[in-house]
């Protein structure tokens, strides 16, 4: 048995950032996402029944101020959030996003192993090596200046976790960053845990292709994405590995194109919190390599819409066309975000998912869930 995220017969779909206030939309509209546990549980059950593949959270410790909103000022912590959702669902994978500098590998190995039992293997690990300087400062930590140092630490951190999941007996670890005496993880995960990593720097992509099952990267221009995906896959193959590539998207789906464009204008332009947008872009430009710096400044509108995600805006057919284009570019899947996940997902479920099934992008056979 293996994780259903590793199945080869479908284009993967999941939600992104529902554990955070405002989700991915930097908007002031009154219907903007409220990240309460009640809302997340309602969403998880809908996604589970609709055979959506995964939920992916963002790990944040402080918000980014705007004119009116504190973007991601309220965040449900990703381990406890995932454990609760796994206990309340049957098929969907629930991933935990983890900062290496904040979470000790011995503790995390046991947490994920426990969650693997709760969800019968439906767990995943999204590794963040560190980039958000204000969060490091808030936690009294020092962000290393160079990517090489960050990823060297992340590599040893992950090596410790892998050994904890492989070894059945106690062991010592004497490394550059960790000195551990007589440790082991009992229990261990019931099946292999899929690993996700988002990285834009050279060092980050070397880490991702060496360790991850999925590399997470923005879809800025699909012609460029197609070339990038081939390069990433070849880089992994040169290490004797296979890696798939995921991206993220923001959905505004309405019965007519005019309605979708009108709502985009209302939510992502007229009522965008441009102060929050500017502060997020400034923060990412200074500290993060997930987006190429040469294009970051041109992404203001996309950031207001959905934090830079690929826009899926229009009728159900047009949204399906956008997802089809992502698949044709070589992406294995995409996350989805909405201004209000619970209000908007049912229309996507009822109108877009059937189109994707007819096009052969997704199978609806739940008997294949959690098997390779």
Secondary structure, 3 states (H helix, E strand, C coil): CCCHHHCCCCCEEEEECCCECCCCCCECCCCCCCCCHHHHHHHHHHHHHCCCCEEECCCCCCCEECCCCEECCCECCHHHHHHHHHHCCCCCEEEEEEECCCCCHHHHHHHHHHHHHHCCCCEEEEEECCCCHHHHHHCCCCCCCCHHHHHHHHHHHHHHHHHHHHCCCCEEEECCCCEEEEECCCCCCCCCCEEEEECCCHHHHHHHHHHCCEEECCCCCHHHHHHHHHHHHHHHHCCCCCCEEEEEEEEEECCCHHHHHHHHHHHHHHCECHHHHHHHHHHHHHHCCCCCHHHHCCCHHHHHHHCCCEEEEECHHHHHHHHHHHHHHCCCEEEEECCCHHHHHHHHHHHCHHHHHHCCCCCCCHHHCCCC
